[in-house]
Amino acid sequence: MLLPRWLLSDRAGLVMLAVLVILGVGVPILNLWVPPDHPLHVTSYTVALLGKYLCYALLAVSIDLVWGYMGILSLGHAAFFALGGYCCGMYLMRQIGTRGVYGHPDLPDFMVFLNWEALPWYWFGFDQFWFAALMVLAVPGLLAFVFGWFAFRSRVSGVYLSIITQALTYALMLAFFRNEMGFGGNNGLTDFKDVLGFSLQSDSTRVVLFVLSALALAGGYLACRWLVSTRMGRVLVAIRDSEDRARFLGYRVERVKALVFTFSAMLAGVAGALYVPQVGIINPGEFAPLNSIEAVIWVAVGGRGTLVGPVVGAVLVNYSKTWLTTALPEVWLFALGGLFVAVTLLLPYGLIGLLRRRRESAS
Amino acid sequence: MSELISELDAAGMHAPAGPVDATHGILLYLEEVSVSFDGFKAIDNLSLYIGDGELRCIIGPNGAGKTTMMDIITGKTKPDTGRVFFGQTIDLLKLDEPAIARIGIGRKFQKPTVIEPLTALENLELAMSGARRLRGLLSTRLTGEERDRIAAVLERVGLSEQAQRPAGVLAHGQKQWLEIGMLLMQEPRLLLVDEPVAGMTPAEMERTAELLKSLAGSHSVVVVEHDMGFVRSIADRVTVLHQGRVLAEGRLEELQAHPKVIEVYLGGEDARH
C-alpha cells in the first residue's frame, strides 16, 4: 500500500477520512448539479450547516490534541477559534469597499458610525488575502505561545490552568465588546460581500468553502495523527500521565507543552477562519466561556485521546443542537449538561471507546 | 532567530560543562547542604560523597531527609546553602531537572512510575538519550542501532518477553525493573534509586539485588531502602541519615553495633535512662 504505517493502523481514522471524501465530492454534486425539486438535492442551507459542523470538528480535534494526549484541559480554545474568525472577518470587511451603507472606500461602516477618521494600524494589511491568511495562523499561535510559555513555565497545571484559560477567553470577550477596540463591538463584523472576488451569496462559493472545510479537517486530523504517532506523541502521553517522569528523563516539559499548545491554537484559528464566511458573522459572543466548554463536551462525547472521536462528537452534538433548539429550545442546555454527566460517568472513552469495547468483546 | 529555534527545540539545552570529571574518584559531592521548609530543617548541614562506580545504600527513619536529598541532587528542590557538584566541574545547583537528567543522573521514584498506556518497548524508547532532539522526536520508527540498544536493556532487566505489552499490565516487580531499564536508556553515570524492592516478593528482590550489583562499577548507584535484609545483600557501604544529617557511615555490620544508630532505630527509650 501507498499509505505510511502510522496511518494504515488507524482504521477508525481511515473510515472517517473516507466519509469526508464522500461528503466532499457528493455534497457539491447534489447541491450544484441535482435540480432543486429532486429528492436528493442538498440545499445551500444544508451545505453551510455541514460546513459549520466540519469547522467545529476541526476545533474539537485541536482540543483533543492538548487534552486527550497532553492532559491540558483548555477551557478557552474557542478564543483561538474566534481570533482566527476575526482575522478572516477583517479581510472580508475590507473586501466590502464602497458597497457599505456609508460607502466609505477604506473604513468599515461601524468605524464611520463612530466618526473615526482613519483605519487603526492593526487593520492595515487585512485587505490582502495572503496577509489575512497568515494572521489566521499567527494571531492565535502567538497568543497561545505567550500564554503557554508563561503558564507552563510557572508549572501551572490541572484545574488552575483550566480556570486561567476560561479567564483568558472571558477577558477577550469583554475586550471585543468594547467599541473602542475597533472590531465592531457588540455587533462584530458582518454584511460580508465576497471573498477573492467570489460572492459569498452564490452557491458555488458556498460549496467551495464547504470543500475547503473538509480539506482543512482532513489535513488537521492527519497532522495530529502523525504527530501522536511519532516519539513526540509518546512524550505527550508521558507528560499527561507523569509529568515528573518526563522531566527526570530529560524532557523540557514546558517547551513541549508550549509548542503543542501553539500548534493546537493555530488549528483552532483555521477552523474559525473557515467558519466565519459560512455563517456570515463574527461577534464577541464567540469568545463566550460557554462555547469553549461546549467544544470540550464534543470531545468527551466522541472520546478523548482518539482524534476520531472528537470529529464524531462535534458533528453529533451539533446536529442534536440544531434539531433540539428548533424543536424544544428550552431543553437544549439541560440536554447538554445531562450528556456531559452521562458520558463522564458511563462512557469515559466516549462513543469511540464504546465501539472499541464492543469489538474487543466480540473478538 | 537561531536562538529562538534552539529555544523551541524541545532539546534546547546543550550539555553545560562537557564530560563529567571524576578523576579524584568521587562522582557526587554534597557539602554542608541545608534546606528548611517553613522553619523545619529537612536537611541540616549534610555532607556526603559518592565514589565513582560505588554502590551506596542510604537508610534512615522516616523524615530523615532521604527523599529531600534526592530532590536536591536532581534539581527538584534548591537548598538554602551548600554545594552540590557532579564530578569536579559541574555545579548541579545551576541546572534544572531536565538538564541534570541529561548530564547523566537518572532517578527512580519510590512508586513505580512507568507510562502505563505505552508498551515496555515504547517506555524505553521514550527514555532513550538522544531521542530528545526535535528531529529525533518527529520520527516514527527506530533505527537498527536504537533497536539493538533497547533490546539489550530489555534483556538486562529481564523483560524481553514483555516488550510489546502495555506497561500498565505488568506485575509490580516488572514495573520497577522497567523503570530501572528506563534509567539505563538514559546512559547515566549516577543512578538514584528510591525503595526499589518495596512490595516485591523474595524472588523478585533477589533479582533486583543482582541487577543493581551488576550496575555498580560502570555506574554509581545510590539506593534508598528500608529493608535491612536487602541492604545487607547489596551494599558494601551504608550511610545512615537522621534528622537531615549523616549519623554514621560504614559497613552494615559496623553500623548495627553503633550505639547512636541503635538509639535512632530502636526509638528514644535507651536514651532516657
Contacts between the chains, C-beta under 8 A, distances in Angstrom:
chain1	res1	chain2	res2	distance
A	4	B	140	7.5
A	5	B	140	7.3
A	5	B	141	7.9
A	6	B	140	5.3
A	226	B	140	7.6
A	229	B	140	5.5
A	230	B	137	6.4
A	230	B	138	5.1
A	230	B	139	6.2
A	230	B	140	5.2
A	231	B	125	6.6
A	231	B	126	7.2
A	231	B	131	5.7
A	231	B	136	6.6
A	231	B	137	4.9
A	231	B	138	7.4
A	231	B	139	6.3
A	231	B	140	7.9
A	232	B	10	7.8
A	232	B	137	4.3
A	232	B	138	6.0
A	234	B	115	7.4
A	234	B	118	5.8
A	234	B	122	5.5
A	234	B	125	6.9
A	234	B	126	5.0
A	235	B	10	7.7
A	235	B	126	6.6
A	235	B	137	6.6
A	237	B	115	5.9
A	237	B	117	6.0
A	237	B	118	6.2
A	238	B	115	4.8
A	238	B	118	7.6
A	238	B	126	5.7
A	241	B	115	5.3
A	241	B	116	6.4
A	241	B	117	7.1
A	242	B	113	5.1
A	242	B	115	6.4
A	244	B	76	8.0
A	244	B	109	7.3
A	244	B	113	7.3
A	245	B	109	7.3
A	245	B	113	4.6
A	245	B	114	7.7
A	245	B	115	6.9
A	247	B	97	4.6
A	247	B	98	5.8
A	247	B	101	7.5
A	248	B	74	6.3
A	248	B	97	5.9
A	248	B	98	8.0
A	248	B	101	5.3
A	248	B	106	7.5
A	248	B	107	4.9
A	249	B	101	6.0
A	249	B	126	6.7
A	249	B	127	5.1
A	249	B	182	6.8
A	249	B	186	6.5
A	250	B	98	4.9
A	250	B	99	7.9
A	250	B	101	3.7
A	250	B	102	4.4
A	250	B	129	7.2
A	250	B	132	5.6
A	250	B	186	6.6
A	251	B	10	6.8
A	251	B	98	6.0
A	251	B	132	6.1
A	252	B	10	5.7
A	252	B	11	7.4
A	252	B	12	5.9
A	252	B	13	6.8
A	252	B	98	5.0
A	253	B	98	7.6
A	255	B	7	7.5
A	255	B	8	7.0
A	255	B	10	5.3
A	255	B	12	6.4
A	256	B	10	5.1
A	259	B	8	6.4
A	259	B	10	6.9
